[in-house]
Amino acid sequence: MPEVSRKAALAVAASASIALLATACTGQSDSGASDDASKETTINFWHAWSAPNEVKAVTSLIDGFEKARPNIHVNVVGNMTDDKINQALRTGGDKAPDVISSFTTNNVGKFCSSGALVDLNPFFEKSGIDPETTFPKAMNEYTRFDGNRCTVPLLGDAYGLYYNKDAFAKAGIKNPPKTWSEFEADAKKLTIPDGDGYKQLGFMPDYHGWETTTEHYFAQFSPAYFDANGKSNITKDPAFTKGFTLQKRLVDELGGYRRLEKYRATLGDEWGPKHPFHTGQVAMQLDGEWRLGMAEEAKPTFGIGVAPLPVPDDQVSRYGKGYITGTIAGIAATSKKQNAAWELVKYMTTDTDAVVGFANDIHNVPSTLAALKSPELKYDPRFKTFLDIAANPDSTTTPASINGGQYLVTIQQFGYDYESGKERDLKAGLAKTARQIDTDIAQAK
């Protein structure tokens, strides 16, 4: 979904606004819900979707719920930013949301630790639903914090590799790369220099390069961001050293940081028809499942291939995994209609037909294991790559933290410094970054 582009931009702003909630809300030891969900009632559902086709999809989803539970009416408020949602969660009131959905999974730690959203574990237990067997492993991980499952997956995003099949054929490459060493070789074969620029770039490795973020790269190395004590693990887990080293080597091998950034400045933006993968200016692209539809709509002059991202050479048995994120839903702690709200959340996130229908309409990855296997899913055959990545137990996500995605911002900032040459000592830079992450988390407690 194009709105996924908001995730990174919203992460920091939402982190700041959620901080206000810590003094406004308190957690609960049980569901705390006392309303009668069998009686006539109206609840408010706030979401962030805004594109016409997406708003239509939400309307269809809610219509299905109201037919299943005719006594519960849903007042839908769309195009709500995280800032607006957070303010409403803090203040409460009759017009505030009972149920919310957010694109910003990085803030689950704040949502849970502040008490802004209720712990859903009691609701799952009461309904006899086991989240561990209902949702994919990575989605289970990014919807909880310190045992508190204050959110639930509502469709997902999976990241894979897009490649220009015509460019592959011209370069004599028969299959998409499975390992990073194969990927490096292919990226160099596919790169055609032109003066101080390129006629074709095999891959844009820069961290500013349309989804090539540290978290997306590192997912393929199966990193552990924190140790058992909640301290930053980036100096201890070799996955981070290997990830930074790989990316920097790609930058150097494909022309160097200055040349790549100069070229990048001439290319189209991430969400427009002139995206450099659409135009053939970049032959391989790390991206989410939504890119396939956007690329085809741009009417490319070449065939588009889709595959999982490569894995380290010593982890080839894990090929097929990827990075997982997605939209989340939750129930406001200020809601006085939490049982009715749960009925909506349960329907949207665990009813197979509802999840499949919404996934078909939004063109995202379904968020339950049953929906991922449903014969009712409608998709381009290439889209199955992303369904398989989502269901793969080796796929990873980034863990929740009490200060939201700040630790990811800190790691990404070091990435900018390291790829540009501003920071040359990887070991020292990682140690400094780890100290900053630990300091930020300590201050947030």
C-alpha positions as CSV (number, residue, x, y, z in Angstrom):
1,M,0.0,0.0,0.0
2,P,1.4,3.4,-0.9
3,E,0.6,4.6,2.6
4,V,3.3,2.4,4.0
5,S,5.7,5.2,3.0
6,R,4.3,7.0,6.0
7,K,5.7,4.5,8.4
8,A,9.3,5.8,8.6
9,A,8.1,9.4,8.6
10,L,5.6,8.8,11.3
11,A,7.9,6.7,13.6
12,V,9.7,9.6,15.2
13,A,6.8,12.0,15.4
14,A,4.5,9.3,16.8
15,S,7.2,8.3,19.3
16,A,7.2,11.8,20.7
17,S,3.4,12.1,21.0
18,I,2.9,8.6,22.5
19,A,5.2,9.7,25.3
20,L,2.4,11.9,26.6
21,L,0.3,8.8,27.2
22,A,2.5,7.4,29.9
23,T,1.1,9.9,32.4
24,A,-2.5,9.8,31.0
25,C,-3.2,6.0,31.0
26,T,-2.5,3.0,33.2
27,G,-2.2,-0.6,32.3
28,Q,-4.7,-3.3,33.3
29,S,-4.3,-6.7,34.9
30,D,-7.3,-8.1,33.1
31,S,-9.5,-6.9,30.2
32,G,-11.3,-4.5,32.5
33,A,-14.3,-4.6,30.1
34,S,-17.8,-4.5,31.5
35,D,-20.0,-3.5,28.6
36,D,-22.5,-6.0,27.2
37,A,-21.5,-6.7,23.6
38,S,-24.8,-8.3,22.8
39,K,-26.8,-5.1,23.3
40,E,-27.3,-2.3,20.7
41,T,-24.2,-0.1,20.7
42,T,-22.0,2.1,18.5
43,I,-18.2,2.1,18.5
44,N,-15.7,4.4,16.9
45,F,-13.0,3.0,14.6
46,W,-10.1,5.2,13.5
47,H,-7.7,4.3,10.7
48,A,-5.1,5.9,8.5
49,W,-6.1,4.7,5.0
50,S,-6.9,7.5,2.6
51,A,-6.6,6.3,-1.0
52,P,-10.1,5.9,-2.6
53,N,-9.7,2.1,-3.2
54,E,-8.4,1.6,0.3
55,V,-11.3,3.6,1.9
56,K,-13.7,1.5,-0.2
57,A,-12.0,-1.7,1.1
58,V,-12.4,-0.5,4.8
59,T,-16.0,0.2,4.1
60,S,-16.5,-3.3,2.7
61,L,-14.8,-4.8,5.8
62,I,-17.0,-2.9,8.2
63,D,-20.1,-3.7,6.2
64,G,-19.2,-7.4,6.6
65,F,-18.8,-7.0,10.4
66,E,-22.1,-5.1,10.8
67,K,-23.9,-7.9,8.9
68,A,-22.3,-10.5,11.2
69,R,-23.0,-8.4,14.4
70,P,-26.0,-6.3,13.5
71,N,-26.3,-4.9,17.1
72,I,-22.9,-3.3,16.9
73,H,-22.7,-0.2,14.7
74,V,-19.3,1.2,13.7
75,N,-18.6,4.9,13.1
76,V,-15.5,4.9,10.8
77,V,-13.1,7.8,10.8
78,G,-10.4,7.6,8.1
79,N,-7.2,9.4,7.1
80,M,-6.1,9.7,10.8
81,T,-2.4,10.3,11.4
82,D,-0.7,8.7,14.4
83,D,-0.4,12.1,16.0
84,K,-4.2,12.6,15.9
85,I,-4.9,9.0,17.1
86,N,-2.5,9.4,20.0
87,Q,-4.0,12.7,21.1
88,A,-7.5,11.1,21.0
89,L,-6.2,8.1,23.0
90,R,-4.8,10.4,25.6
91,T,-7.9,12.5,26.0
92,G,-10.7,10.0,25.5
93,G,-14.4,11.0,25.3
94,D,-17.4,9.9,23.3
95,K,-15.9,10.8,20.0
96,A,-12.5,9.2,20.7
97,P,-11.7,5.9,19.1
98,D,-12.6,2.6,20.7
99,V,-10.6,0.7,18.1
100,I,-7.6,2.1,16.2
101,S,-5.3,0.9,13.4
102,S,-1.8,2.2,12.8
103,F,0.9,1.7,10.2
104,T,3.6,2.3,12.8
105,T,4.6,-1.0,14.2
106,N,7.7,0.6,15.7
107,N,5.6,2.2,18.4
108,V,4.1,-1.0,19.8
109,G,6.5,-0.9,22.8
110,K,5.2,2.6,23.7
111,F,1.5,1.7,23.1
112,C,1.9,-1.3,25.5
113,S,4.1,0.2,28.2
114,S,2.1,3.4,28.5
115,G,-1.2,1.7,28.7
116,A,-2.7,3.6,25.8
117,L,-4.0,0.3,24.4
118,V,-5.4,-2.5,26.5
119,D,-3.7,-5.9,26.8
120,L,-5.5,-8.2,24.4
121,N,-4.3,-11.5,26.0
122,P,-7.4,-11.8,28.2
123,F,-9.7,-11.2,25.2
124,F,-7.9,-13.9,23.2
125,E,-8.2,-16.3,26.2
126,K,-11.9,-15.5,26.7
127,S,-12.5,-16.2,22.9
128,G,-10.4,-19.4,22.9
129,I,-8.0,-18.1,20.2
130,D,-4.3,-18.9,20.4
131,P,-2.3,-16.1,18.8
132,E,0.7,-18.4,18.5
133,T,-1.1,-20.7,16.1
134,T,-3.2,-17.9,14.5
135,F,-0.6,-15.4,13.3
136,P,2.8,-15.8,11.6
137,K,5.7,-15.8,14.0
138,A,7.1,-12.4,13.0
139,M,3.7,-10.8,13.2
140,N,3.2,-12.2,16.7
141,E,6.5,-10.7,17.7
142,Y,5.9,-7.1,16.5
143,T,2.4,-6.9,18.2
144,R,3.6,-7.3,21.8
145,F,6.0,-6.0,24.4
146,D,7.1,-7.5,27.7
147,G,4.3,-10.0,27.6
148,N,1.7,-7.4,26.9
149,R,-0.1,-8.1,23.6
150,C,-1.7,-4.7,23.2
151,T,-2.0,-4.9,19.4
152,V,-2.9,-7.5,16.8
153,P,-1.8,-7.8,13.1
154,L,-4.2,-6.3,10.5
155,L,-2.6,-7.3,7.2
156,G,1.1,-7.4,6.7
157,D,4.0,-6.3,4.5
158,A,6.7,-8.6,3.3
159,Y,10.0,-7.6,1.7
160,G,11.6,-9.4,-1.2
161,L,13.6,-8.8,-4.4
162,Y,12.3,-7.4,-7.7
163,Y,14.5,-7.9,-10.8
164,N,14.4,-6.9,-14.4
165,K,14.2,-10.2,-16.3
166,D,15.3,-8.7,-19.6
167,A,18.4,-7.2,-18.0
168,F,19.1,-10.5,-16.4
169,A,18.9,-12.3,-19.7
170,K,21.2,-9.7,-21.4
171,A,23.8,-10.1,-18.6
172,G,23.6,-13.9,-18.9
173,I,22.1,-14.3,-15.4
174,K,19.7,-17.3,-15.4
175,N,18.2,-17.2,-11.9
176,P,17.7,-14.6,-9.1
177,P,20.5,-14.7,-6.5
178,K,20.0,-16.8,-3.4
179,T,23.1,-15.7,-1.5
180,W,24.7,-12.3,-0.9
181,S,27.8,-13.3,-2.8
182,E,25.7,-14.2,-5.9
183,F,23.8,-10.9,-5.4
184,E,27.1,-8.9,-5.4
185,A,28.3,-10.6,-8.6
186,D,24.9,-10.0,-10.3
187,A,24.7,-6.4,-9.2
188,K,28.2,-5.8,-10.8
189,K,27.2,-7.6,-14.0
190,L,24.0,-5.6,-14.3
191,T,25.8,-2.2,-13.8
192,I,26.5,-0.3,-17.1
193,P,28.6,2.9,-16.4
194,D,28.0,6.0,-18.5
195,G,30.5,8.8,-17.8
196,D,30.2,9.7,-14.2
197,G,26.8,8.1,-14.1
198,Y,25.1,4.9,-15.3
199,K,23.1,3.7,-18.2
200,Q,21.9,1.0,-15.9
201,L,22.7,0.4,-12.2
202,G,22.5,-3.2,-11.0
203,F,21.2,-2.1,-7.5
204,M,21.1,1.1,-5.5
205,P,22.7,0.0,-2.2
206,D,22.6,3.4,-0.4
207,Y,20.5,3.7,2.7
208,H,18.5,6.5,1.2
209,G,17.7,4.3,-1.8
210,W,14.0,3.4,-1.6
211,E,13.5,0.8,1.2
212,T,17.2,-0.1,1.4
213,T,17.2,0.6,5.1
214,T,19.4,-1.1,7.8
215,E,16.4,-3.0,9.2
216,H,15.6,-4.4,5.8
217,Y,19.1,-5.4,5.0
218,F,19.9,-6.9,8.4
219,A,16.7,-9.0,8.5
220,Q,18.4,-11.4,6.1
221,F,21.2,-12.0,8.7
222,S,18.6,-12.9,11.5
223,P,19.9,-10.3,14.0
224,A,19.2,-10.1,17.7
225,Y,18.8,-6.4,18.4
226,F,18.8,-6.7,22.2
227,D,20.2,-9.2,24.7
228,A,18.4,-11.0,27.5
229,N,18.8,-7.9,29.7
230,G,17.3,-5.5,27.2
231,K,20.7,-4.0,26.3
232,S,21.7,-3.2,22.7
233,N,23.2,-6.3,21.1
234,I,24.7,-4.7,18.0
235,T,28.3,-5.0,19.1
236,K,27.9,-8.7,20.2
237,D,25.8,-10.2,17.4
238,P,28.0,-10.6,14.2
239,A,24.9,-10.1,12.1
240,F,25.3,-6.4,12.4
241,T,29.0,-6.3,11.5
242,K,28.2,-8.6,8.5
243,G,25.3,-6.4,7.4
244,F,27.1,-3.1,7.6
245,T,30.2,-4.7,5.8
246,L,28.1,-6.1,3.0
247,Q,26.3,-2.8,2.3
248,K,29.5,-0.8,2.4
249,R,31.2,-3.2,0.1
250,L,28.2,-2.9,-2.4
251,V,28.5,0.9,-2.2
252,D,32.2,0.8,-3.0
253,E,31.9,-1.9,-5.7
254,L,29.1,-0.2,-7.6
255,G,30.8,3.2,-7.9
256,G,31.3,4.7,-4.5
257,Y,29.0,6.8,-2.3
258,R,29.4,10.1,-4.1
259,R,28.8,8.7,-7.6
260,L,25.8,6.7,-6.4
261,E,24.2,9.6,-4.5
262,K,24.7,11.9,-7.5
263,Y,22.9,9.4,-9.7
264,R,20.2,8.8,-7.1
265,A,19.4,12.6,-7.2
266,T,18.5,12.3,-10.9
267,L,16.0,9.4,-10.4
268,G,12.3,9.4,-9.7
269,D,10.8,9.2,-6.3
270,E,9.6,6.0,-4.5
271,W,5.9,6.4,-5.0
272,G,5.6,7.9,-8.5
273,P,5.6,6.2,-11.9
274,K,9.2,7.2,-12.5
275,H,10.6,5.0,-9.8
276,P,14.0,3.9,-11.2
277,F,13.0,0.2,-11.2
278,H,9.9,1.0,-13.2
279,T,12.0,2.8,-15.8
280,G,14.7,0.2,-16.0
281,Q,17.4,2.5,-14.6
282,V,17.9,0.2,-11.7
283,A,17.8,-3.6,-12.4
284,M,17.2,-5.0,-8.9
285,Q,15.1,-3.5,-6.1
286,L,14.6,-4.4,-2.4
287,D,10.9,-3.7,-1.8
288,G,7.6,-4.7,-0.4
289,E,4.7,-6.6,-1.9
290,W,2.9,-3.4,-3.0
291,R,5.7,-2.6,-5.5
292,L,4.5,-5.3,-8.0
293,G,1.2,-3.6,-8.7
294,M,2.8,-0.2,-8.8
295,A,5.4,-1.4,-11.2
296,E,2.9,-3.0,-13.5
297,E,0.8,0.1,-13.5
298,A,3.8,2.0,-14.8
299,K,3.7,-0.2,-17.9
300,P,7.4,-1.3,-17.9
301,T,9.1,-2.3,-21.1
302,F,10.6,-5.4,-19.5
303,G,9.5,-8.5,-17.6
304,I,9.4,-8.3,-13.8
305,G,10.6,-11.1,-11.7
306,V,10.0,-11.5,-8.0
307,A,12.1,-13.6,-5.5
308,P,13.0,-13.7,-1.8
309,L,16.0,-11.5,-0.8
310,P,19.4,-13.3,-0.6
311,V,20.7,-14.7,2.6
312,P,24.3,-15.0,3.9
313,D,26.3,-17.8,2.1
314,D,26.5,-19.8,5.4
315,Q,22.7,-19.6,5.8
316,V,21.5,-20.7,2.4
317,S,19.1,-23.2,4.1
318,R,17.2,-20.1,5.2
319,Y,16.6,-18.8,1.7
320,G,13.0,-17.8,1.4
321,K,12.8,-15.7,4.5
322,G,12.4,-11.9,4.6
323,Y,11.5,-8.8,6.7
324,I,8.0,-8.6,7.9
325,T,6.0,-5.6,9.2
326,G,2.4,-4.4,8.7
327,T,-0.6,-2.6,10.0
328,I,-1.7,-3.1,13.6
329,A,-5.0,-2.8,15.5
330,G,-5.8,-2.2,19.1
331,I,-8.4,-1.2,21.7
332,A,-8.2,2.1,23.4
333,A,-7.7,2.0,27.2
334,T,-10.1,4.9,27.5
335,S,-12.9,3.0,25.7
336,K,-16.0,2.2,27.8
337,K,-17.1,-0.3,25.1
338,Q,-14.1,-2.7,25.1
339,N,-16.1,-5.9,24.7
340,A,-17.9,-4.5,21.6
341,A,-14.6,-3.2,20.4
342,W,-13.1,-6.6,20.8
343,E,-15.8,-8.1,18.6
344,L,-14.7,-5.8,15.8
345,V,-11.0,-6.4,16.4
346,K,-11.6,-10.2,16.5
347,Y,-13.6,-10.1,13.2
348,M,-11.1,-7.9,11.3
349,T,-8.0,-9.8,12.4
350,T,-9.0,-13.5,12.9
351,D,-12.0,-14.2,10.7
352,T,-10.4,-15.9,7.7
353,D,-13.0,-14.7,5.2
354,A,-12.7,-11.1,6.4
355,V,-8.9,-11.1,6.4
356,V,-8.8,-12.6,2.9
357,G,-11.4,-10.2,1.5
358,F,-9.5,-7.2,3.0
359,A,-6.2,-8.5,1.7
360,N,-7.7,-8.9,-1.8
361,D,-9.0,-5.3,-1.7
362,I,-5.9,-3.7,-0.2
363,H,-3.4,-5.9,-2.1
364,N,-1.4,-6.6,1.1
365,V,-0.3,-9.8,2.7
366,P,-2.9,-11.6,4.8
367,S,-2.1,-11.6,8.5
368,T,-3.2,-15.1,9.7
369,L,-1.8,-18.5,8.8
370,A,-5.2,-19.7,7.6
371,A,-5.7,-16.7,5.3
372,L,-2.3,-17.1,3.8
373,K,-3.4,-20.6,2.6
374,S,-6.9,-19.6,1.6
375,P,-8.0,-20.6,-2.0
376,E,-10.1,-17.4,-2.0
377,L,-7.0,-15.2,-2.2
378,K,-6.7,-13.4,-5.6
379,Y,-3.3,-12.5,-6.7
380,D,-0.7,-12.4,-9.5
381,P,1.3,-15.7,-9.3
382,R,4.4,-13.7,-8.5
383,F,2.7,-12.4,-5.3
384,K,2.9,-15.8,-3.8
385,T,6.6,-15.1,-3.1
386,F,5.4,-12.6,-0.4
387,L,2.8,-15.0,1.0
388,D,5.5,-17.6,1.4
389,I,7.9,-15.1,3.0
390,A,5.2,-14.0,5.5
391,A,4.5,-17.7,6.4
392,N,8.2,-18.6,6.7
393,P,9.1,-19.1,10.4
394,D,12.7,-17.9,9.6
395,S,11.3,-14.4,8.6
396,T,12.1,-11.7,11.1
397,T,10.9,-8.3,12.2
398,T,12.3,-5.6,14.5
399,P,11.5,-6.0,18.2
400,A,9.3,-3.5,20.1
401,S,11.1,-1.1,22.4
402,I,9.8,1.2,25.2
403,N,10.9,4.3,23.2
404,G,9.4,3.1,19.9
405,G,11.6,2.9,16.8
406,Q,14.3,5.3,18.2
407,Y,16.9,2.6,18.3
408,L,16.3,1.9,14.6
409,V,16.7,5.6,13.8
410,T,20.0,5.6,15.7
411,I,21.3,2.5,13.8
412,Q,20.2,4.1,10.5
413,Q,22.0,7.3,11.3
414,F,25.2,5.4,11.9
415,G,24.6,3.7,8.6
416,Y,24.5,7.0,6.8
417,D,27.8,8.0,8.5
418,Y,29.5,4.7,7.7
419,E,28.5,4.4,4.0
420,S,29.5,8.0,3.4
421,G,32.9,7.6,5.0
422,K,32.2,10.1,7.8
423,E,32.7,7.2,10.2
424,R,35.4,4.8,9.2
425,D,35.9,2.6,12.2
426,L,33.0,0.1,12.2
427,K,33.8,-1.5,15.6
428,A,34.1,1.8,17.4
429,G,31.0,3.2,15.6
430,L,28.9,0.2,16.6
431,A,30.0,0.6,20.2
432,K,29.1,4.3,20.2
433,T,25.7,3.5,18.6
434,A,25.0,0.8,21.2
435,R,25.8,3.2,24.1
436,Q,23.4,5.8,22.6
437,I,20.6,3.2,22.2
438,D,21.0,2.1,25.8
439,T,21.0,5.7,27.1
440,D,17.9,6.5,25.1
441,I,16.0,3.5,26.5
442,A,17.1,4.2,30.1
443,Q,15.8,7.7,29.8
444,A,12.5,6.5,28.4
445,K,11.8,4.3,31.4
